[in-house]
Amino acid sequence: MSTGVWIFLAVVVAAVIWVVSLYNGLVVLRNRFRNAFAQIDVQLKRRYDLIPNLVEIAKGYMAHEREALEAVIAARSGAVSASQRAASNPGDAAAITGLGAAEAGLSGALGRLFALAEAYPDLKANQNMMQVSEELTGTENRIAFARQAYNDSVMSYNTATEVFPQNIIAGMFRFVPATLLESTESPDERKPPKVSFSK
């Protein structure tokens, strides 16, 4: 074979290696944001498991606040469903947006419950309530950190799918943009629910 043929083959091989490298880089970034969502999902499940305990403890003291307790249970149920949809496909923008909205509703319901609980000194002094509230506070903090890590991973992935020349590979192989998990609350509601029951 002539030198020209060898040069042509070398260019083709180099181009194929370059495309494979870009593709693999996009796959790695997509897997990172999916893994980051899995970390959020773990913390959300822990949160969802703590809420029925919280409601059961509060029920004994807050018999007249049935509406607030039921609102927390309903919001938890909606958040669990939204979380399951998002966990099945973290790349689905509608599922991630739905999860953000459901979580905002749950945080709002919890915030109202804790505000009402302030009027019940015996509930505030209950050791089980204090323990569950401490666990919930720790879980809320872990959710916030996991959400930040997820959003950072999504940003890296989305940037890679938009810059040239990766955007060509992303388009060819249908790497769709991922959605940030943003809060849907107003700035005043973005504070985590206050769960301090210290005396």
C-alpha positions, 0 to 999 in steps of 0.5 A: 500500500502507498503512503497515502493509503496509510495516512488515510487509514491513520486519520480514520482510526484516529477519528474513530478513537476520538469519537469513541473517547467523546462518547465514553466521556458523555456516558461517564458524565451521564452515569455520574449524575444518575449515581448522584440522584441515587444518593438523593434517593437514599436520603429521601427514603430515610426521610420518608421512613422517619415521617410516619414515626413523627406523625405517630408521636405527634398524634398522641399530643395533637389530637385537635390538629388532625388536618395538619397531621393528615396533610403531612401524610398526604404530602409524604405519599405524593413525595414517595410517588414522585421520588419513585418516578424520578428514581426510575429515570433521573434523566426525565425532566418531568419526573425531576420537576415533579419531585421538586414540587412534591418535596416542596409540598412535603417541606411546607406541610412539615413546617406547618406541623412543627409550627403547630407543635410549638404550642404543645410543651409536652410534645416538645419535651417528649424524648422520642419526638426529640430523637426523631426530630434530630434524625430528621434534621440530619437527614434534611442536611444530607438531602441538601448536600446530595442535591447540591452534588446532583446538580453539580453532576447535572451541570457538568453533563449538560455542559459536555452535551452542549459544547463543541464538538461533544454536542455533535456526538450527544445529538447523534447518540441522543444524550438529552439534557438532564434537569436540575433538581431545583426547589419550587418554594419561594425564597422564604420557604426554602429554609429547612423545616425547624425541627428543634424540640430542645427544652 
